Amino acid sequence: MSLGDIVSLLLANPDTCAEELKYRHEYDNREKPEPNTIDNFFVVEEYKAFKNNNNLQSENDVSIALFNNGFVTTKRGGRLFTMIHVIGLSYIRQKRYKDKYVIQLCILPRKQKPASLASYLSVILAEMRLLNT
């Protein structure tokens, strides 16, 4: 399933509905920061530069971040894996890291560092660029 299809399903799913995805837009357009809170991703310079380049102008635009993590399934580390996943930054902080909101794109088994990671990432990044247009 493509990343675009997965994001479309999130938008159509009543449990992860489009109303919840408006958090980013509402956060950007608030009058002043909430007192005594830790700021969000939306205050970092990279996000501001991305937004100032005519991205994320609509309240319906979805902001996502791509991550990769390595993990093992045994104490000795004999079974190594790399997971590539997407997190919807448009959800509120309390929800965006929960299982139903995190999109796992692939899990790569490996003995050493995965040589094919770049090939997987290139396809995912190409689709992310296409979704951005």
N, CA, C and O atoms as a Tinker XYZ file with bonds, in Angstrom:
   532  protein
     1  N      0.846000   -1.168000    0.000000    73     2
     2  CA     0.000000    0.000000    0.000000    64     1     3
     3  C      0.897000    1.239000    0.000000    63     2     4     5
     4  O      1.876000    1.296000    0.744000    81     3
     5  N      0.575000    2.206000   -0.812000    73     3     6
     6  CA     1.415000    3.404000   -0.899000    64     5     7
     7  C      1.194000    4.310000    0.306000    63     6     8     9
     8  O      0.169000    4.218000    0.980000    81     7
     9  N      2.148000    5.173000    0.569000    73     7    10
    10  CA     2.039000    6.131000    1.663000    64     9    11
    11  C      0.841000    7.047000    1.452000    63    10    12    13
    12  O      0.137000    7.376000    2.406000    81    11
    13  N      0.603000    7.461000    0.210000    73    11    14
    14  CA    -0.553000    8.303000   -0.101000    64    13    15
    15  C     -1.858000    7.608000    0.236000    63    14    16    17
    16  O     -2.772000    8.230000    0.776000    81    15
    17  N     -1.954000    6.313000   -0.080000    73    15    18
    18  CA    -3.156000    5.551000    0.255000    64    17    19
    19  C     -3.345000    5.446000    1.768000    63    18    20    21
    20  O     -4.465000    5.551000    2.269000    81    19
    21  N     -2.255000    5.242000    2.485000    73    19    22
    22  CA    -2.329000    5.115000    3.940000    64    21    23
    23  C     -2.796000    6.429000    4.561000    63    22    24    25
    24  O     -3.659000    6.426000    5.439000    81    23
    25  N     -2.232000    7.553000    4.110000    73    23    26
    26  CA    -2.647000    8.856000    4.636000    64    25    27
    27  C     -4.114000    9.117000    4.292000    63    26    28    29
    28  O     -4.850000    9.668000    5.111000    81    27
    29  N     -4.547000    8.727000    3.086000    73    27    30
    30  CA    -5.952000    8.878000    2.706000    64    29    31
    31  C     -6.864000    8.092000    3.635000    63    30    32    33
    32  O     -7.929000    8.574000    4.021000    81    31
    33  N     -6.444000    6.870000    3.999000    73    31    34
    34  CA    -7.236000    6.060000    4.925000    64    33    35
    35  C     -7.305000    6.704000    6.307000    63    34    36    37
    36  O     -8.343000    6.647000    6.967000    81    35
    37  N     -6.209000    7.312000    6.746000    73    35    38
    38  CA    -6.236000    8.022000    8.029000    64    37    39
    39  C     -7.249000    9.159000    8.000000    63    38    40    41
    40  O     -7.980000    9.382000    8.964000    81    39
    41  N     -7.279000    9.872000    6.883000    73    39    42
    42  CA    -8.219000   10.989000    6.752000    64    41    43
    43  C     -9.667000   10.510000    6.741000    63    42    44    45
    44  O    -10.555000   11.202000    7.239000    81    43
    45  N     -9.908000    9.333000    6.176000    73    43    46
    46  CA   -11.267000    8.809000    6.066000    64    45    47
    47  C    -11.702000    8.023000    7.305000    63    46    48    49
    48  O    -12.898000    7.801000    7.494000    81    47
    49  N    -10.773000    7.601000    8.141000    73    47    50
    50  CA   -11.072000    6.777000    9.304000    64    49    51
    51  C    -11.664000    7.634000   10.428000    63    50    52    53
    52  O    -11.044000    8.615000   10.837000    81    51
    53  N    -12.856000    7.281000   10.936000    73    51    54
    54  CA   -13.453000    8.079000   12.011000    64    53    55
    55  C    -12.625000    8.079000   13.300000    63    54    56    57
    56  O    -12.714000    9.022000   14.086000    81    55
    57  N    -11.815000    7.023000   13.528000    73    55    58
    58  CA   -10.976000    6.984000   14.733000    64    57    59
    59  C     -9.765000    7.902000   14.630000    63    58    60    61
    60  O     -9.258000    8.366000   15.652000    81    59
    61  N     -9.297000    8.170000   13.430000    73    59    62
    62  CA    -8.144000    9.051000   13.208000    64    61    63
    63  C     -8.563000   10.161000   12.247000    63    62    64    65
    64  O     -7.862000   10.454000   11.279000    81    63
    65  N     -9.676000   10.753000   12.514000    73    63    66
    66  CA   -10.370000   11.619000   11.558000    64    65    67
    67  C     -9.633000   12.905000   11.204000    63    66    68    69
    68  O     -8.670000   13.309000   11.856000    81    67
    69  N    -10.123000   13.513000   10.160000    73    67    70
    70  CA    -9.528000   14.742000    9.634000    64    69    71
    71  C     -9.555000   15.875000   10.652000    63    70    72    73
    72  O     -8.660000   16.721000   10.654000    81    71
    73  N    -10.562000   15.905000   11.514000    73    71    74
    74  CA   -10.624000   16.965000   12.527000    64    73    75
    75  C     -9.402000   16.923000   13.437000    63    74    76    77
    76  O     -8.874000   17.967000   13.817000    81    75
    77  N     -8.945000   15.704000   13.792000    73    75    78
    78  CA    -7.759000   15.576000   14.630000    64    77    79
    79  C     -6.503000   16.053000   13.916000    63    78    80    81
    80  O     -5.548000   16.491000   14.556000    81    79
    81  N     -6.503000   15.968000   12.602000    73    79    82
    82  CA    -5.319000   16.361000   11.828000    64    81    83
    83  C     -5.192000   17.876000   11.669000    63    82    84    85
    84  O     -4.243000   18.346000   11.042000    81    83
    85  N     -6.105000   18.628000   12.208000    73    83    86
    86  CA    -6.041000   20.089000   12.119000    64    85    87
    87  C     -5.225000   20.693000   13.263000    63    86    88    89
    88  O     -5.102000   21.915000   13.351000    81    87
    89  N     -4.676000   19.868000   14.126000    73    87    90
    90  CA    -3.884000   20.352000   15.247000    64    89    91
    91  C     -2.732000   21.246000   14.775000    63    90    92    93
    92  O     -2.510000   22.317000   15.340000    81    91
    93  N     -2.002000   20.814000   13.745000    73    91    94
    94  CA    -0.871000   21.605000   13.251000    64    93    95
    95  C     -1.322000   22.989000   12.834000    63    94    96    97
    96  O     -0.694000   23.984000   13.197000    81    95
    97  N     -2.395000   23.063000   12.081000    73    95    98
    98  CA    -2.898000   24.349000   11.599000    64    97    99
    99  C     -3.345000   25.229000   12.775000    63    98   100   101
   100  O     -3.055000   26.425000   12.807000    81    99
   101  N     -4.041000   24.634000   13.724000    73    99   102
   102  CA    -4.500000   25.407000   14.881000    64   101   103
   103  C     -3.325000   25.847000   15.747000    63   102   104   105
   104  O     -3.346000   26.941000   16.312000    81   103
   105  N     -2.299000   25.000000   15.857000    73   103   106
   106  CA    -1.114000   25.349000   16.635000    64   105   107
   107  C     -0.395000   26.535000   15.993000    63   106   108   109
   108  O      0.020000   27.466000   16.683000    81   107
   109  N     -0.252000   26.493000   14.670000    73   107   110
   110  CA     0.419000   27.579000   13.956000    64   109   111
   111  C     -0.324000   28.903000   14.096000    63   110   112   113
   112  O      0.296000   29.966000   14.100000    81   111
   113  N     -1.624000   28.845000   14.210000    73   111   114
   114  CA    -2.434000   30.055000   14.185000    64   113   115
   115  C     -2.934000   30.490000   15.565000    63   114   116   117
   116  O     -3.831000   31.326000   15.666000    81   115
   117  N     -2.359000   29.928000   16.617000    73   115   118
   118  CA    -2.760000   30.361000   17.957000    64   117   119
   119  C     -2.187000   31.750000   18.237000    63   118   120   121
   120  O     -1.194000   32.154000   17.634000    81   119
   121  N     -2.808000   32.455000   19.134000    73   119   122
   122  CA    -2.402000   33.832000   19.406000    64   121   123
   123  C     -1.103000   33.905000   20.194000    63   122   124   125
   124  O     -0.243000   34.728000   19.881000    81   123
   125  N     -0.944000   33.067000   21.202000    73   123   126
   126  CA     0.293000   33.057000   21.978000    64   125   127
   127  C      0.534000   31.658000   22.532000    63   126   128   129
   128  O     -0.411000   30.880000   22.660000    81   127
   129  N      1.780000   31.321000   22.863000    73   127   130
   130  CA     2.079000   29.992000   23.388000    64   129   131
   131  C      1.384000   29.745000   24.726000    63   130   132   133
   132  O      1.130000   30.669000   25.500000    81   131
   133  N      1.089000   28.482000   24.969000    73   131   134
   134  CA     0.523000   28.105000   26.257000    64   133   135
   135  C      1.617000   28.225000   27.316000    63   134   136   137
   136  O      2.746000   27.798000   27.073000    81   135
   137  N      1.311000   28.795000   28.487000    73   135   138
   138  CA     2.345000   28.943000   29.523000    64   137   139
   139  C      2.725000   27.592000   30.123000    63   138   140   141
   140  O      1.902000   26.680000   30.205000    81   139
   141  N      3.974000   27.481000   30.537000    73   139   142
   142  CA     4.496000   26.295000   31.233000    64   141   143
   143  C      4.334000   25.001000   30.438000    63   142   144   145
   144  O      4.065000   23.952000   31.023000    81   143
   145  N      4.492000   25.056000   29.125000    73   143   146
   146  CA     4.420000   23.843000   28.314000    64   145   147
   147  C      5.691000   23.706000   27.498000    63   146   148   149
   148  O      6.374000   24.687000   27.206000    81   147
   149  N      5.989000   22.477000   27.138000    73   147   150
   150  CA     7.123000   22.214000   26.258000    64   149   151
   151  C      6.656000   22.492000   24.838000    63   150   152   153
   152  O      5.603000   22.010000   24.421000    81   151
   153  N      7.433000   23.263000   24.101000    73   151   154
   154  CA     7.032000   23.584000   22.737000    64   153   155
   155  C      7.021000   22.356000   21.849000    63   154   156   157
   156  O      7.583000   21.313000   22.183000    81   155
   157  N      6.382000   22.504000   20.733000    73   155   158
   158  CA     6.149000   21.429000   19.793000    64   157   159
   159  C      7.149000   21.491000   18.651000    63   158   160   161
   160  O      7.951000   22.420000   18.559000    81   159
   161  N      7.092000   20.493000   17.787000    73   159   162
   162  CA     7.933000   20.449000   16.589000    64   161   163
   163  C      7.744000   21.701000   15.742000    63   162   164   165
   164  O      8.662000   22.111000   15.032000    81   163
   165  N      6.584000   22.301000   15.810000    73   163   166
   166  CA     6.241000   23.407000   14.929000    64   165   167
   167  C      6.940000   24.716000   15.276000    63   166   168   169
   168  O      6.680000   25.731000   14.629000    81   167
   169  N      7.812000   24.726000   16.269000    73   167   170
   170  CA     8.563000   25.928000   16.599000    64   169   171
   171  C     10.014000   25.859000   16.107000    63   170   172   173
   172  O     10.736000   26.852000   16.190000    81   171
   173  N     10.452000   24.698000   15.595000    73   171   174
   174  CA    11.842000   24.575000   15.156000    64   173   175
   175  C     12.051000   25.285000   13.819000    63   174   176   177
   176  O     11.115000   25.451000   13.036000    81   175
   177  N     13.273000   25.694000   13.575000    73   175   178
   178  CA    13.586000   26.494000   12.388000    64   177   179
   179  C     13.337000   25.754000   11.078000    63   178   180   181
   180  O     12.911000   26.362000   10.096000    81   179
   181  N     13.602000   24.433000   11.052000    73   179   182
   182  CA    13.392000   23.667000    9.818000    64   181   183
   183  C     11.921000   23.694000    9.411000    63   182   184   185
   184  O     11.596000   23.859000    8.235000    81   183
   185  N     11.042000   23.532000   10.388000    73   183   186
   186  CA     9.613000   23.567000   10.096000    64   185   187
   187  C      9.200000   24.956000    9.602000    63   186   188   189
   188  O      8.462000   25.083000    8.625000    81   187
   189  N      9.681000   25.984000   10.282000    73   187   190
   190  CA     9.325000   27.353000    9.895000    64   189   191
   191  C      9.806000   27.651000    8.469000    63   190   192   193
   192  O      9.085000   28.275000    7.691000    81   191
   193  N     11.015000   27.209000    8.125000    73   191   194
   194  CA    11.539000   27.433000    6.768000    64   193   195
   195  C     10.702000   26.680000    5.741000    63   194   196   197
   196  O     10.398000   27.216000    4.675000    81   195
   197  N     10.329000   25.450000    6.052000    73   195   198
   198  CA     9.495000   24.653000    5.156000    64   197   199
   199  C      8.144000   25.340000    4.933000    63   198   200   201
   200  O      7.664000   25.438000    3.804000    81   199
   201  N      7.549000   25.806000    6.013000    73   199   202
   202  CA     6.242000   26.464000    5.917000    64   201   203
   203  C      6.348000   27.796000    5.168000    63   202   204   205
   204  O      5.455000   28.138000    4.393000    81   203
   205  N      7.412000   28.538000    5.387000    73   203   206
   206  CA     7.592000   29.833000    4.725000    64   205   207
   207  C      7.879000   29.694000    3.237000    63   206   208   209
   208  O      7.869000   30.686000    2.509000    81   207
   209  N      8.137000   28.466000    2.775000    73   207   210
   210  CA     8.375000   28.203000    1.356000    64   209   211
   211  C      7.071000   27.777000    0.669000    63   210   212   213
   212  O      7.079000   26.966000   -0.257000    81   211
   213  N      5.951000   28.340000    1.142000    73   211   214
   214  CA     4.610000   28.084000    0.602000    64   213   215
   215  C      4.161000   26.635000    0.757000    63   214   216   217
   216  O      3.412000   26.133000   -0.081000    81   215
   217  N      4.600000   25.963000    1.801000    73   215   218
   218  CA     4.125000   24.625000    2.140000    64   217   219
   219  C      3.183000   24.734000    3.331000    63   218   220   221
   220  O      3.270000   25.683000    4.111000    81   219
   221  N      2.294000   23.776000    3.471000    73   219   222
   222  CA     1.377000   23.690000    4.604000    64   221   223
   223  C      0.550000   24.958000    4.779000    63   222   224   225
   224  O      0.470000   25.496000    5.884000    81   223
   225  N     -0.053000   25.432000    3.722000    73   223   226
   226  CA    -0.844000   26.651000    3.789000    64   225   227
   227  C     -2.299000   26.392000    4.168000    63   226   228   229
   228  O     -2.946000   27.262000    4.752000    81   227
   229  N     -2.821000   25.213000    3.844000    73   227   230
   230  CA    -4.226000   24.889000    4.102000    64   229   231
   231  C     -4.364000   24.193000    5.452000    63   230   232   233
   232  O     -3.445000   23.511000    5.904000    81   231
   233  N     -5.507000   24.367000    6.084000    73   231   234
   234  CA    -5.752000   23.667000    7.344000    64   233   235
   235  C     -5.861000   22.159000    7.133000    63   234   236   237
   236  O     -5.765000   21.392000    8.091000    81   235
   237  N     -6.059000   21.730000    5.893000    73   235   238
   238  CA    -6.173000   20.305000    5.588000    64   237   239
   239  C     -4.851000   19.658000    5.177000    63   238   240   241
   240  O     -4.815000   18.454000    4.927000    81   239
   241  N     -3.769000   20.428000    5.103000    73   239   242
   242  CA    -2.462000   19.861000    4.796000    64   241   243
   243  C     -1.991000   19.015000    5.979000    63   242   244   245
   244  O     -2.156000   19.405000    7.135000    81   243
   245  N     -1.410000   17.868000    5.684000    73   243   246
   246  CA    -0.942000   16.949000    6.715000    64   245   247
   247  C      0.576000   17.008000    6.777000    63   246   248   249
   248  O      1.246000   16.938000    5.747000    81   247
   249  N      1.111000   17.136000    7.966000    73   247   250
   250  CA     2.543000   17.191000    8.183000    64   249   251
   251  C      3.001000   15.838000    8.730000    63   250   252   253
   252  O      2.485000   15.372000    9.746000    81   251
   253  N      3.982000   15.200000    8.050000    73   251   254
   254  CA     4.486000   13.895000    8.492000    64   253   255
   255  C      6.006000   13.932000    8.598000    63   254   256   257
   256  O      6.665000   14.761000    7.971000    81   255
   257  N      6.550000   13.027000    9.395000    73   255   258
   258  CA     8.000000   12.901000    9.542000    64   257   259
   259  C      8.381000   11.440000    9.337000    63   258   260   261
   260  O      7.672000   10.536000    9.780000    81   259
   261  N      9.490000   11.218000    8.671000    73   259   262
   262  CA     9.989000    9.880000    8.371000    64   261   263
   263  C     11.103000    9.535000    9.354000    63   262   264   265
   264  O     12.006000   10.340000    9.584000    81   263
   265  N     11.036000    8.327000    9.936000    73   263   266
   266  CA    12.031000    7.873000   10.899000    64   265   267
   267  C     12.494000    6.469000   10.543000    63   266   268   269
   268  O     11.768000    5.712000    9.899000    81   267
   269  N     13.711000    6.123000   10.968000    73   267   270
   270  CA    14.141000    4.728000   10.923000    64   269   271
   271  C     14.782000    4.392000   12.261000    63   270   272   273
   272  O     15.515000    5.197000   12.835000    81   271
   273  N     14.498000    3.207000   12.737000    73   271   274
   274  CA    15.009000    2.737000   14.028000    64   273   275
   275  C     15.510000    1.313000   13.861000    63   274   276   277
   276  O     14.952000    0.533000   13.089000    81   275
   277  N     16.564000    0.984000   14.588000    73   275   278
   278  CA    17.042000   -0.382000   14.625000    64   277   279
   279  C     16.629000   -1.035000   15.932000    63   278   280   281
   280  O     16.543000   -0.369000   16.964000    81   279
   281  N     16.375000   -2.324000   15.892000    73   279   282
   282  CA    16.033000   -3.043000   17.114000    64   281   283
   283  C     16.443000   -4.503000   16.981000    63   282   284   285
   284  O     16.665000   -5.004000   15.878000    81   283
   285  N     16.540000   -5.174000   18.123000    73   283   286
   286  CA    16.884000   -6.596000   18.157000    64   285   287
   287  C     15.745000   -7.349000   18.835000    63   286   288   289
   288  O     14.970000   -6.771000   19.597000    81   287
   289  N     15.651000   -8.654000   18.546000    73   287   290
   290  CA    14.595000   -9.464000   19.154000    64   289   291
   291  C     15.126000  -10.435000   20.192000    63   290   292   293
   292  O     14.342000  -11.120000   20.849000    81   291
   293  N     16.450000  -10.509000   20.354000    73   291   294
   294  CA    17.036000  -11.379000   21.371000    64   293   295
   295  C     18.055000  -10.596000   22.175000    63   294   296   297
   296  O     18.537000   -9.560000   21.718000    81   295
   297  N     18.389000  -11.071000   23.364000    73   295   298
   298  CA    19.345000  -10.380000   24.224000    64   297   299
   299  C     20.734000  -10.295000   23.597000    63   298   300   301
   300  O     21.451000   -9.316000   23.809000    81   299
   301  N     21.113000  -11.298000   22.840000    73   299   302
   302  CA    22.445000  -11.321000   22.231000    64   301   303
   303  C     22.511000  -10.520000   20.938000    63   302   304   305
   304  O     23.594000  -10.342000   20.381000    81   303
   305  N     21.387000  -10.042000   20.459000    73   303   306
   306  CA    21.376000   -9.229000   19.250000    64   305   307
   307  C     21.512000  -10.020000   17.973000    63   306   308   309
   308  O     21.893000   -9.466000   16.942000    81   307
   309  N     21.207000  -11.311000   18.019000    73   307   310
   310  CA    21.349000  -12.146000   16.839000    64   309   311
   311  C     20.370000  -11.812000   15.717000    63   310   312   313
   312  O     20.688000  -12.005000   14.543000    81   311
   313  N     19.196000  -11.317000   16.061000    73   311   314
   314  CA    18.190000  -10.955000   15.058000    64   313   315
   315  C     18.048000   -9.439000   15.050000    63   314   316   317
   316  O     17.367000   -8.869000   15.902000    81   315
   317  N     18.691000   -8.793000   14.088000    73   315   318
   318  CA    18.664000   -7.339000   13.976000    64   317   319
   319  C     17.662000   -6.920000   12.903000    63   318   320   321
   320  O     17.530000   -7.583000   11.874000    81   319
   321  N     16.960000   -5.821000   13.149000    73   319   322
   322  CA    15.973000   -5.308000   12.205000    64   321   323
   323  C     16.079000   -3.794000   12.133000    63   322   324   325
   324  O     16.504000   -3.138000   13.084000    81   323
   325  N     15.686000   -3.254000   10.990000    73   323   326
   326  CA    15.536000   -1.810000   10.826000    64   325   327
   327  C     14.093000   -1.548000   10.433000    63   326   328   329
   328  O     13.574000   -2.163000    9.502000    81   327
   329  N     13.448000   -0.637000   11.144000    73   327   330
   330  CA    12.066000   -0.283000   10.855000    64   329   331
   331  C     12.027000    1.137000   10.292000    63   330   332   333
   332  O     12.653000    2.050000   10.831000    81   331
   333  N     11.288000    1.304000    9.208000    73   331   334
   334  CA    11.063000    2.627000    8.631000    64   333   335
   335  C      9.598000    2.953000    8.881000    63   334   336   337
   336  O      8.706000    2.198000    8.494000    81   335
   337  N      9.362000    4.093000    9.537000    73   335   338
   338  CA     7.987000    4.465000    9.844000    64   337   339
   339  C      7.768000    5.967000    9.716000    63   338   340   341
   340  O      8.708000    6.761000    9.702000    81   339
   341  N      6.498000    6.323000    9.623000    73   339   342
   342  CA     6.080000    7.711000    9.468000    64   341   343
   343  C      5.195000    8.073000   10.655000    63   342   344   345
   344  O      4.356000    7.285000   11.091000    81   343
   345  N      5.403000    9.275000   11.162000    73   343   346
   346  CA     4.560000    9.790000   12.239000    64   345   347
   347  C      3.863000   11.038000   11.728000    63   346   348   349
   348  O      4.493000   11.924000   11.150000    81   347
   349  N      2.567000   11.097000   11.946000    73   347   350
   350  CA     1.783000   12.267000   11.549000    64   349   351
   351  C      1.945000   13.375000   12.571000    63   350   352   353
   352  O      1.373000   13.305000   13.659000    81   351
   353  N      2.714000   14.392000   12.235000    73   351   354
   354  CA     2.949000   15.494000   13.160000    64   353   355
   355  C      1.734000   16.409000   13.285000    63   354   356   357
   356  O      1.703000   17.287000   14.146000    81   355
   357  N      0.747000   16.207000   12.439000    73   355   358
   358  CA    -0.451000   17.037000   12.498000    64   357   359
   359  C     -1.381000   16.620000   13.637000    63   358   360   361
   360  O     -2.312000   17.351000   13.972000    81   359
   361  N     -1.137000   15.456000   14.232000    73   359   362
   362  CA    -1.920000   15.032000   15.393000    64   361   363
   363  C     -1.360000   15.677000   16.655000    63   362   364   365
   364  O     -0.199000   16.085000   16.685000    81   363
   365  N     -2.178000   15.769000   17.688000    73   363   366
   366  CA    -1.692000   16.309000   18.953000    64   365   367
   367  C     -0.611000   15.386000   19.508000    63   366   368   369
   368  O     -0.592000   14.189000   19.220000    81   367
   369  N      0.282000   15.954000   20.302000    73   367   370
   370  CA     1.423000   15.200000   20.831000    64   369   371
   371  C      1.008000   13.965000   21.609000    63   370   372   373
   372  O      1.701000   12.949000   21.562000    81   371
   373  N     -0.108000   14.029000   22.325000    73   371   374
   374  CA    -0.546000   12.913000   23.147000    64   373   375
   375  C     -1.009000   11.724000   22.310000    63   374   376   377
   376  O     -1.093000   10.612000   22.832000    81   375
   377  N     -1.312000   11.925000   21.027000    73   375   378
   378  CA    -1.807000   10.842000   20.187000    64   377   379
   379  C     -0.828000   10.393000   19.122000    63   378   380   381
   380  O     -0.840000    9.219000   18.751000    81   379
   381  N      0.006000   11.259000   18.623000    73   379   382
   382  CA     0.770000   10.961000   17.406000    64   381   383
   383  C      1.712000    9.769000   17.528000    63   382   384   385
   384  O      2.080000    9.188000   16.508000    81   383
   385  N      2.109000    9.389000   18.721000    73   383   386
   386  CA     3.034000    8.266000   18.892000    64   385   387
   387  C      2.335000    6.962000   19.267000    63   386   388   389
   388  O      2.999000    5.952000   19.499000    81   387
   389  N      1.024000    6.970000   19.328000    73   387   390
   390  CA     0.276000    5.740000   19.630000    64   389   391
   391  C      0.206000    4.870000   18.382000    63   390   392   393
   392  O      0.273000    5.367000   17.258000    81   391
   393  N      0.068000    3.561000   18.598000    73   391   394
   394  CA     0.145000    2.585000   17.504000    64   393   395
   395  C     -0.754000    2.897000   16.317000    63   394   396   397
   396  O     -0.314000    2.783000   15.173000    81   395
   397  N     -1.989000    3.283000   16.557000    73   395   398
   398  CA    -2.896000    3.467000   15.419000    64   397   399
   399  C     -2.586000    4.708000   14.600000    63   398   400   401
   400  O     -3.145000    4.885000   13.517000    81   399
   401  N     -1.704000    5.573000   15.096000    73   399   402
   402  CA    -1.336000    6.787000   14.375000    64   401   403
   403  C      0.027000    6.689000   13.699000    63   402   404   405
   404  O      0.342000    7.497000   12.825000    81   403
   405  N      0.842000    5.707000   14.096000    73   403   406
   406  CA     2.174000    5.520000   13.509000    64   405   407
   407  C      2.043000    4.585000   12.317000    63   406   408   409
   408  O      1.422000    3.526000   12.411000    81   407
   409  N      2.632000    4.984000   11.196000    73   407   410
   410  CA     2.543000    4.200000    9.962000    64   409   411
   411  C      3.865000    3.467000    9.763000    63   410   412   413
   412  O      4.882000    4.094000    9.467000    81   411
   413  N      3.860000    2.146000    9.924000    73   411   414
   414  CA     5.063000    1.355000    9.680000    64   413   415
   415  C      5.112000    1.006000    8.200000    63   414   416   417
   416  O      4.243000    0.302000    7.685000    81   415
   417  N      6.139000    1.506000    7.524000    73   415   418
   418  CA     6.255000    1.276000    6.083000    64   417   419
   419  C      6.960000   -0.027000    5.770000    63   418   420   421
   420  O      6.558000   -0.734000    4.846000    81   419
   421  N      8.005000   -0.365000    6.520000    73   419   422
   422  CA     8.677000   -1.645000    6.295000    64   421   423
   423  C      9.578000   -1.981000    7.474000    63   422   424   425
   424  O     10.013000   -1.105000    8.222000    81   423
   425  N      9.843000   -3.266000    7.617000    73   423   426
   426  CA    10.801000   -3.766000    8.592000    64   425   427
   427  C     11.792000   -4.624000    7.816000    63   426   428   429
   428  O     11.418000   -5.613000    7.186000    81   427
   429  N     13.056000   -4.233000    7.872000    73   427   430
   430  CA    14.104000   -4.908000    7.109000    64   429   431
   431  C     14.938000   -5.794000    8.028000    63   430   432   433
   432  O     15.543000   -5.281000    8.969000    81   431
   433  N     14.995000   -7.112000    7.792000    73   431   434
   434  CA    15.893000   -7.965000    8.571000    64   433   435
   435  C     17.329000   -7.725000    8.118000    63   434   436   437
   436  O     17.577000   -7.414000    6.953000    81   435
   437  N     18.263000   -7.870000    9.037000    73   435   438
   438  CA    19.651000   -7.619000    8.654000    64   437   439
   439  C     20.625000   -8.340000    9.567000    63   438   440   441
   440  O     20.329000   -8.621000   10.728000    81   439
   441  N     21.794000   -8.633000    9.015000    73   439   442
   442  CA    22.899000   -9.172000    9.804000    64   441   443
   443  C     23.815000   -8.030000   10.245000    63   442   444   445
   444  O     24.249000   -7.977000   11.396000    81   443
   445  N     24.095000   -7.137000    9.334000    73   443   446
   446  CA    24.901000   -5.951000    9.595000    64   445   447
   447  C     24.046000   -4.737000    9.240000    63   446   448   449
   448  O     22.819000   -4.833000    9.216000    81   447
   449  N     24.673000   -3.609000    8.966000    73   447   450
   450  CA    23.907000   -2.442000    8.502000    64   449   451
   451  C     23.289000   -2.777000    7.153000    63   450   452   453
   452  O     23.954000   -3.351000    6.291000    81   451
   453  N     22.028000   -2.427000    6.965000    73   451   454
   454  CA    21.362000   -2.803000    5.715000    64   453   455
   455  C     21.875000   -1.995000    4.525000    63   454   456   457
   456  O     21.754000   -0.770000    4.492000    81   455
   457  N     22.444000   -2.696000    3.555000    73   455   458
   458  CA    22.963000   -2.028000    2.363000    64   457   459
   459  C     21.824000   -1.501000    1.506000    63   458   460   461
   460  O     22.000000   -0.538000    0.760000    81   459
   461  N     20.650000   -2.131000    1.609000    73   459   462
   462  CA    19.531000   -1.739000    0.755000    64   461   463
   463  C     18.659000   -0.648000    1.369000    63   462   464   465
   464  O     17.636000   -0.287000    0.787000    81   463
   465  N     19.039000   -0.113000    2.536000    73   463   466
   466  CA    18.225000    0.915000    3.178000    64   465   467
   467  C     18.032000    2.118000    2.254000    63   466   468   469
   468  O     16.934000    2.670000    2.176000    81   467
   469  N     19.069000    2.518000    1.571000    73   467   470
   470  CA    18.966000    3.673000    0.666000    64   469   471
   471  C     17.967000    3.408000   -0.453000    63   470   472   473
   472  O     17.256000    4.323000   -0.868000    81   471
   473  N     17.899000    2.182000   -0.946000    73   471   474
   474  CA    16.949000    1.884000   -2.017000    64   473   475
   475  C     15.515000    1.963000   -1.511000    63   474   476   477
   476  O     14.637000    2.438000   -2.231000    81   475
   477  N     15.259000    1.506000   -0.287000    73   475   478
   478  CA    13.922000    1.629000    0.297000    64   477   479
   479  C     13.578000    3.098000    0.540000    63   478   480   481
   480  O     12.480000    3.553000    0.218000    81   479
   481  N     14.524000    3.824000    1.108000    73   479   482
   482  CA    14.271000    5.234000    1.411000    64   481   483
   483  C     14.057000    6.057000    0.147000    63   482   484   485
   484  O     13.242000    6.980000    0.151000    81   483
   485  N     14.765000    5.747000   -0.927000    73   483   486
   486  CA    14.610000    6.538000   -2.152000    64   485   487
   487  C     13.192000    6.442000   -2.705000    63   486   488   489
   488  O     12.656000    7.433000   -3.201000    81   487
   489  N     12.582000    5.270000   -2.629000    73   487   490
   490  CA    11.203000    5.098000   -3.096000    64   489   491
   491  C     10.237000    5.867000   -2.191000    63   490   492   493
   492  O      9.327000    6.540000   -2.674000    81   491
   493  N     10.442000    5.762000   -0.887000    73   491   494
   494  CA     9.570000    6.451000    0.069000    64   493   495
   495  C      9.703000    7.963000   -0.074000    63   494   496   497
   496  O      8.698000    8.673000   -0.096000    81   495
   497  N     10.921000    8.456000   -0.170000    73   495   498
   498  CA    11.134000    9.900000   -0.320000    64   497   499
   499  C     10.564000   10.427000   -1.628000    63   498   500   501
   500  O     10.040000   11.540000   -1.671000    81   499
   501  N     10.659000    9.639000   -2.697000    73   499   502
   502  CA    10.072000   10.054000   -3.977000    64   501   503
   503  C      8.557000   10.206000   -3.840000    63   502   504   505
   504  O      7.978000   11.156000   -4.367000    81   503
   505  N      7.918000    9.274000   -3.136000    73   503   506
   506  CA     6.471000    9.389000   -2.945000    64   505   507
   507  C      6.123000   10.568000   -2.045000    63   506   508   509
   508  O      5.119000   11.245000   -2.272000    81   507
   509  N      6.946000   10.822000   -1.021000    73   507   510
   510  CA     6.702000   11.976000   -0.153000    64   509   511
   511  C      6.801000   13.274000   -0.944000    63   510   512   513
   512  O      6.009000   14.193000   -0.733000    81   511
   513  N      7.772000   13.355000   -1.858000    73   511   514
   514  CA     7.882000   14.557000   -2.710000    64   513   515
   515  C      6.654000   14.700000   -3.617000    63   514   516   517
   516  O      6.153000   15.804000   -3.828000    81   515
   517  N      6.188000   13.590000   -4.140000    73   515   518
   518  CA     4.996000   13.615000   -4.989000    64   517   519
   519  C      3.773000   14.056000   -4.191000    63   518   520   521
   520  O      2.951000   14.822000   -4.693000    81   519
   521  N      3.649000   13.587000   -2.971000    73   519   522
   522  CA     2.521000   13.989000   -2.120000    64   521   523
   523  C      2.572000   15.468000   -1.769000    63   522   524   525
   524  O      1.541000   16.082000   -1.495000    81   523
   525  N      3.768000   16.038000   -1.777000    73   523   526
   526  CA     3.944000   17.451000   -1.419000    64   525   527
   527  C      3.505000   18.395000   -2.537000    63   526   528   529
   528  O      3.381000   19.598000   -2.307000    81   527
   529  N      3.270000   17.875000   -3.734000    73   527   530
   530  CA     2.883000   18.763000   -4.836000    64   529   531
   531  C      1.398000   18.965000   -4.905000    63   530   532
   532  O      0.913000   19.686000   -5.777000    81   531
